[in-house]
Amino acid sequence: GGTSCDVLFYFAGLGCGTLAVLEQNEAGIFLLRSFDWNDGLFDVTWSENNEHVLITSSGDGSLQIWDTAKTEALLQVYKEHTQEAYSVDWSQTRGEQLVVSGSWDQTAKLWDPAVGKSLCTFKGHEGVIYSTIWSPHIPGCFASASGDQTLRVWDVKAPGVKLVIPAHQAEILSCDWCKYDENLLVTGAVDCSLKGWDLRNIRQPVFALLGHTYAIRRVKFSPFHATLLASCSYDFTVRFWDFSKPNPLLETVEHHTEFTCGLDLSLHNRGQV
């Protein structure tokens, strides 16, 4: 479950990291450019206002801003987290250019890429933060998932936590917002389960999806279907679910021969993951 994986995370952080920027066309997938950092890179997010800009988060606690169109691609380094910066996400709502990061130092930090230091630090988790995800609906609202077994919802305009959901009796490694319902989130945990949460009533989950046999590392809602989601796990599989169906597990993909650590669903191609 959780403990053996933590050792692997630790060793992954000792090496150097590479950001690879790829392009896909009819002939296949090609490497456009790659950039090296002197510690492991754990997460990456595209800018929502510049197609050439990305932000990565690193095992040394820093965030890096890269511009793939520039010769000197590294624009800025933010070094404020005191432990691994494990997640980073760029705001999805219009009218704000905000980035949130989550760290093993148990804090989340708010950044404006035009400003050289963090705008705010969010404290409250009692364990490492594995995932920080902006709401696609509500400006200034994000969720965080933690090793303290809680999912938390925050508002950047308010100092404290907005909502604490004791979502699993295990470390929560991933969370995501439904693209069609501003009150619905999903969590994935070391207990091998996915759970759906309605923010208006958090006493019990609105759905629980069982089938993975090891910790769930990443979960994502579909951009095209309100009840469809995808998850990947240390059991080497990627699974697709429709939580509205009596038998929600749609498909199990066993293409990988090692831990499956990340996935995302294309915004442009309905069938592409």
N, C-alpha and C positions, 0 to 999 in steps of 0.2 A: 504493500500500500504506500503510505507516505514516506516512511523513514528511508527505505533503500533509495527512493528517488531523490531525496534531499542530497545524498552523497554525490549522485551524478550531477546534480545542478552545481554543486560546489566545484567539482573538477572542471566542469564546463566553463566556469568563471575564471579559471586559472590561465587559460590560453588567450590568444588574441582573437578578436572577432572580425568578421567581414560582412559588410553590407553589399549585397549583390542586387543590381538593378537590371531587370530583364525586360525584353520586349518579345511579344508574340505576333507572328504573322502566319501566312498560309503554310510556309515551309517548316515552321516549328517555333521553338523558344530560344532566344539568343541573349547572351550577356552583353548589355550595353556598356556598363561601367561597374567596377567594384572598388570599394573603399575599405581600408583596414583601420581598426582601432586596437589599442593595446590591451583590451580586456574583452571578455565575452559580451556579445550583444544579445539581449533577451527579447526585445520587442521593437517594432517599427511602426510608424504611422505616416501616411501621406498628408501633406499640406492640403487644406481645403480651398486655398486661394492662389496657389502656384503649383503647376503640374511638375515642376522640377525639384521641389523642396520636400525633404523627408526629415523626420526626427527619429533617432534611435535611442534606446536606453541600455545601460551597460552594467556589467558586474562590478565596476568600480564606483557605482553610485551616480555616475554622470549621465547627462543627456547630450546628444550631439545633433546639431542642425546641419544638414548637407544640402548643397545645391548642385544637382547633377549636370547643369548646363555650364557651370563655371570650372575653369582649370583647377583653381584652388577650391575644391568642393566643400571643405569644412568651414562653415560660416561662423559657428559659435559652439562653445561647450559650456553647459551649466553643471557646476559641481556643487550641489548642496546636500543631496541625500548622503547619509553616513554609511549606508550599506547598499547592497545590490538594488539598482533601479530596475524593477522587474516588468513594469508595464508603462506604456505611454499611449495616449489617444488624443486626436485633434477633434475639437468640437464640430459637430455635424449641423448645428442650427445656423441659419443665416444671421449676419449682423454682428457676430463675435468671432474673434480669432483667438481662441483660448486652447491651451494644451493642459492635460492633467497627467501626472505621473504617479505611480504607486511603487513603494519600496519595501524592502525587508527591514528597514528601520521603523516600520509600523506607521509611517506617515504618507499622506498623499500631498502633492504640491501642485499649485496652479501657476501656469506660466502664460505670459503674452510673448510670442516669439520676437516682438519688436523691443522688448524690455530685457535688460541684461541680468535680471535676477527674478526669483519667484515673487508672485504677487501675494501668495497666502500659503500657509501650511495647515493641513487638516489632521488633527490628532484625535484619537479615540479608540482605534483598533488596539487590541491586546496581543496581536500576533502579526506575523509578516503579511504584507499585502501582495497578493498574486495578480490581481486584475483591477483596472480602473477603466470604466467605460462611460462615455457621455450619453445622456439621453438624446435620441434623435428628435425629440418633440419639444422638450422644455428647456429654454435657454438657461445656462448656468447650473444645470442639474446633472450630477454624475453618480454612479454607483461604484462601490468597491467590494471585492471579495477577499477574504482573509483566512489565514491559518487559525484565527480565533473562532472559527466556525460560524461567523456572522456575515451577512450581506448588509451593507450600509448604504444609505442614500443621503447625499449631501447637496446643499444649495450654496453656490459661491458667494451669494449676497448675505449669508448668515454664518456666524462663527462656528456653531456646533453642528453635530450630526442631526439630520432631519428625521431619520428612521433607522432603527436597528432590528434586523430580522435574524433570529437564531435559526438559520436555514437548514443546517445539517449537524449531525453529531460527528463531524469529521472536518478536516481542513477543506476549505472551498478554494479551488484553483482557478475557477473561471466564472464569468457572468456575462450576460448580454441583455440588451433591451429589445423588446418586440418593436418592429418597424411600423406596426399597424395599431398598437394599443399603448398609450403612454403610461398605463398603470401596470403593465406586464413585464416582468423580468424572468430570466432563467438562470439557475446556478448549476454548476457541475463540480463534483467533489471527489475526495479520496474514497468515499463510501460507494463509489461506482454508480451513483444515481444522478439523474438530472431532475430538478424540481422547478416548477413554475410558481411565481409569486405575484399576487394581485396586491398592489400597494394600498388599496382601500380596505383590505382585510387580510392581515398577515398571520392569523392564528394557525392556518394550515395551508399547505400548497394547493394550487388549483390543478396541478398535475404532477405526477412522479413517473419518470421513465427509467425502466430497469432493463439491463441487457449487457452493458459493459462489465468486464470481469476484473478490470483494474481501474485505478484512479483516472478520472476524466480531466484531461488537460485543457481543452478549449471547447467552447460551445458558441454557436452563432445562429441567430435567427435568419430566415430567408428574407431577402429584399423584395421578393415577388409574391410570397404566400404567407398569409397571416398566421397559420398554424404549423408551418414547416420549420424544422431546424436541423442542424448538423452538429455532430460532436466527434471528437477524436480522443484517444485514450492511450495509456501505457499498455493496453492489451493489443496494441499494433493495429487496431481497426479504426475506420471512420464509419459512423452510423448516421442514417437519415431517419427522421421521425416526423410524424404528423400527430400532434397531441390531441387532435379532435377525433381521431379514429379509435374504435374499440381495441384494435391491435396496432398500437402506434409505431412500432418499428417497421419502417418501409424497406430498408436495405442495410446490409452490413458489407462494407468493402474491406477486403483483406489484402490489399496490394503491398502494404509496407511490411518489412521484415524487422523493424525496430520500433521503439517508442514513437508514437505519432503525437507530436507536440503542438502543432498549430494547423489551422485551416481558416479559410474565409470563402465567402460566396461572391461571385462576380456580380457587380451592379449592372453590367452591360449584357451579359449572356446568361439567360435563365438556367441553362444546363451546366454551367461551368463552376467548378469548386477548386 
